């Protein structure tokens, strides 16, 4: 599973911001051609991103530009401008049906062919941000082998539902829970990653931590960011803590000792250790190893 703890949006028409983003420890950079770029700047954003990709590709971040949605008529031109060996993949929103996914898959294939890339080399992260996309989320997750992640987008979702987005935490727990939980379950069932949308209040570290903790409890493996200073907290929040790693190792040691005695279960610190607990510990240690390899540049 690809390490995608932090995914940083960068306005695609800002060469200076793209250059600065290369120094930020985000796992993924998301040069944006959609929401952060005004209509008159769309073509410029394509040009700036295309020119920046070779330099950005020298860093350790995966590059996943955000395309304009299919209904804008801009998607194919976006792809033609940025498709290159520098990309890990692309991300796009407002795809709500399997038919639209197939249409997008064809576009990606054509862009790969024109860029001299192998078929299927460009991966895809899809935004779940309409009622219809949420109803179809599991089918969307299975619709293309390119798909590596789905992101829950509460802003677009509340617009589509015709309700005001609340920024009162207790209200949000109600407003977002179904979107977050259904998306996470579908992603897990389909074997792709669930990614949380960005915290829109940049200076509120406590809120960022709350959002990330809630998402992690539901099975999310990463979170988008809209400002560089959100990246390191997200990286820490979605990486196993030293305490978690230590406990996971103790779990495996306790399980091995129990197995040597012919027992399939034991206790550790008064808690049951059986097969599911052991499996969870192994998963956590594997993720910790991926984080360490990323830090070491391997």
QUIVENTA-V520861 format. One record per helix or strand. SS is the DSSP state (a for helix, b for strand). FROM is the first residue (numbers start at 1). TO is the last residue. If there is no record, write none. Layout:
ss={SS SS}
from={FROM FROM}
to={TO TO}
This chain:
ss={b a b a b a a b a b a a b a a b a b a a b b a}
from={6 15 28 39 62 70 75 89 98 123 131 137 147 154 169 193 205 222 228 242 266 271 275}
to={11 21 32 56 66 72 82 92 115 128 135 142 152 161 190 196 218 225 237 260 268 273 295}
